[in-house]
Amino acid sequence: MAFPHKLFALAAILIAASAAAGDGINSKIFTNGLPAHPSYFPIGVAMQQPRFAPEYQAIGVNVFVGLWKGPREDQLSELAKHGMSVIAAQNEVGLTSPNAKLIRGWLYEIDEPDNAQPRESGFTPSCVPAHVVAARVKEMKARDPTRPVMIGFGRGVADPSWIGRGFCTGDMGYYDKASVGADILAFDIYPVASNALSGRLEAPSLGVLRLRAATKEGQQVWPTIETTHIGSPTSRVTPAQLKSEVWLAIIRGANGIIYFAHEWTGGFREDGMFRYPEIVEAVKETNARIRELAPVINSPTVEGEVAASGTVSPAIMLKRWNGATYLFAGSTDGKPGVLSFALKGVASGRAEVIGENRELAISKGVLVDSFDAPYAVHIYRITTARDTGRR
């Protein structure tokens, strides 16, 4: 059958968002930066003590992001024992340490500069001016151009009405100006623990899309994903919700993931996610799947060859690697539904649903599947003879 025109038009919209995200490997190669090979996907954890490195390595974390009041030599020495990479603030210790090889990037030292800033008597009404952030990044890169620089923004990336930005609330142009010269743009939003965007699990993926609008060529976007109550007395992400947050963000172009493991509810614990074995297992399973599919995720996004329609709103990403086509698809609605995917140039075949022990038929170029939970995500490996006459 001919590729449906209405679906093709929809595909242009959906793929445009994905294409804007670029691909997993940063086009900038840094001598002392993170690995640039296709099998590497950055999986970080925020602001943890170096002695916790083994427990995070065991669940697939490959980089620490931030060191409390560091980097200090004792912190770097501890990380060296475990071979854990780190993105840390730039100081003299980090620049001159015998363990500097572990430092794979520099972290802009003010967390969430887009938010109203704390002071002794409370908060200033304004964020750190964008030009000040950009100027500091320029200084950091002048001192060491061999490593990427990361900025960690706040909730306002995904939630423009977030009042925590003070006078800067709603100023989305801030990110374009503040990110000049930076290489990794990170941000955090916690839809469950903080009820951000009324609990919508696609909030991190919306942040990816919005921050992508501010990126220049070669810049990466990394969302931070919740794992605990954080400070909420009642709400905590479930394993299924966590997986949805991660995969929807990747579908919409995340180049790395950071987990936030702290918790204040029930008493402060820095590695609070380890209070919850089911969350630890979900993180471990998710990270293993990311590692398995890293070469696919890091491959070029295929544009204009898939369109989705159905009873829920879709997020899609199409990849082609090692002779197979991979379709990453998720629902961005808080309800169950059904989605149909029209695949350009495909006649018929079968699609393996990765990690779910099932296959689906492709009939006349259309794949149909149920998304039977809110914000559900499926990943399909499609191996089929292509109808090259309709490419």
Helices and strands as residue ranges (DSSP letters): H 5-20, E 43-46, G 50-52, H 53-57, E 63-65, H 73-82, E 85-88, H 92-96, G 100-102, E 103-107, E 118-119, E 122-123, H 130-143, E 149-153, G 155-157, G 163-168, H 173-178, E 184-188, G 196-199, H 203-212, E 220-226, H 239-251, E 257-260, G 272-275, H 277-297, E 306-310, E 314-321, E 324-331, E 337-343, E 349-353, E 358-363, E 366-371, E 377-383, G 388-390
